Amino acid sequence: MVKHVIHRSVLLAEAVDLLDPRPGGIYVDGNLGMGGHSREILRRSAPSGRVIGFDWDEAALDMARHNLAEFGHRVDFVHDNFAVIPERLKERRVEKIDGLLLDLGLSSYQLTGSERGFSFQGSEPLDMRMDKRRQLTAAKLLNTASAADLADIFYHYGEERQARRIAAFVVEYRRGKNFVSTDQLVDVVERAVPRRFRPKKIHVATKVFQALRIAVNGELDNLLKILMHGPQILKQGAVFAVISFHSLEDRLVKRAFQNNPSLSAVTRKPVIAGEDELLVNPRARSAKLRAVRQQSPATAKKGML
Ligand SMILES: C[S@@+](CC[C@H](N)C(=O)[O-])C[C@H]1O[C@@H](n2cnc3c(N)ncnc32)[C@H](O)[C@@H]1O
């Protein structure tokens, strides 16, 4: 049974304003989720704008299908990784698009309703796969990776300063018992990190959970792929907008946008959520929206000189 959880789309008006959807346009939503951003794109590009929406989580895609049913054939639902958007468009004989949106990370449903161990609250199976077709689960990673690899994951994907110590405690723990559920991991992290080294504003296991999730889902690799190949499927003047939720993602987005001479900045600084949004949606706290525009081929050439 899928628990019903409301997902409030982050920076909804801001992101869709930047995309400026028009009738007749084709827009790709790489993170369909519950369909919140796509709904707004479809509304503003009525009567003939289309959305090709990607989500690799079957449960999310089902919810989006339900939520966007009224738009009928104007939406195409694709159960796949946004890293392969260019290939999937080619198969559909769509050469170029009018806008591309990524709203990275997890939906509220995944975090609190999917029971896949994304949250350190409660006790859930240590799965963490957004796409159930993937092989590697968080439990498997914790039970089999070397201490050095685990430390690298915690350090690079979680920016966790106690990475080595936590990895050593994980390896010690699994000598006696396999990791199965999230409470075991929370316990081990709590034991590994002495009180004086604990962060003040976040839970002591926050970064370890983030790191495992990124590793299990290959999140940064997927992002790099679409940042590299996404611009090539944009029509001249089309906008590529990305909402990211932590500094590792935001850094990749910023660099890829700056280093691509065919793109011009639409947002000089990242757009962040205003007070009103933060009051109703704490998830928006860490969100950063950056957008760029595909320039004319002539300007792109100039940029390369
Ligand atoms: C923050 S939610 C999107 C919410 C959506 N914009 C809305 O307003 O309802 C992120 C979604 O992206 C999906 N996702 C994350 N990484 C993905 C990837 N590499 N490929 C496809 N979907 C991905 C997740 O499964 C999740 O449903």
PDBQT file of the ligand as one rigid body, heavy atoms in Angstrom, charges set to zero:
ROOT
HETATM    1  C1  LIG A 401      11.941  16.430  -5.587  1.00  0.00    +0.000 C 
HETATM    2  S1  LIG A 401      11.083  15.167  -6.408  1.00  0.00    +0.000 S 
HETATM    3  C2  LIG A 401      10.315  15.983  -7.764  1.00  0.00    +0.000 C 
HETATM    4  C3  LIG A 401       9.042  16.669  -7.406  1.00  0.00    +0.000 C 
HETATM    5  C4  LIG A 401       8.294  17.288  -8.573  1.00  0.00    +0.000 C 
HETATM    6  N1  LIG A 401       9.052  18.309  -9.227  1.00  0.00    +0.000 N 
HETATM    7  C5  LIG A 401       6.953  17.820  -8.122  1.00  0.00    +0.000 C 
HETATM    8  O1  LIG A 401       6.780  19.042  -8.133  1.00  0.00    +0.000 OA
HETATM    9  O2  LIG A 401       6.070  17.022  -7.774  1.00  0.00    +0.000 OA
HETATM   10  C6  LIG A 401      12.361  14.305  -7.203  1.00  0.00    +0.000 C 
HETATM   11  C7  LIG A 401      11.909  13.118  -8.059  1.00  0.00    +0.000 C 
HETATM   12  O3  LIG A 401      12.968  12.849  -8.970  1.00  0.00    +0.000 OA
HETATM   13  C8  LIG A 401      13.127  11.462  -9.097  1.00  0.00    +0.000 C 
HETATM   14  N2  LIG A 401      14.532  11.248  -9.499  1.00  0.00    +0.000 N 
HETATM   15  C9  LIG A 401      15.643  11.491  -8.781  1.00  0.00    +0.000 A 
HETATM   16  N3  LIG A 401      16.732  11.205  -9.508  1.00  0.00    +0.000 NA
HETATM   17  C10 LIG A 401      16.287  10.793 -10.718  1.00  0.00    +0.000 A 
HETATM   18  C11 LIG A 401      16.938  10.355 -11.911  1.00  0.00    +0.000 A 
HETATM   19  N4  LIG A 401      18.279  10.284 -12.003  1.00  0.00    +0.000 N 
HETATM   20  N5  LIG A 401      16.173  10.026 -12.962  1.00  0.00    +0.000 NA
HETATM   21  C12 LIG A 401      14.810  10.080 -12.890  1.00  0.00    +0.000 A 
HETATM   22  N6  LIG A 401      14.140  10.460 -11.791  1.00  0.00    +0.000 NA
HETATM   23  C13 LIG A 401      14.873  10.820 -10.720  1.00  0.00    +0.000 A 
HETATM   24  C14 LIG A 401      12.769  10.898  -7.751  1.00  0.00    +0.000 C 
HETATM   25  O4  LIG A 401      12.338   9.562  -7.893  1.00  0.00    +0.000 OA
HETATM   26  C15 LIG A 401      11.657  11.850  -7.288  1.00  0.00    +0.000 C 
HETATM   27  O5  LIG A 401      10.388  11.347  -7.599  1.00  0.00    +0.000 OA
ENDROOT
TORSDOF 0
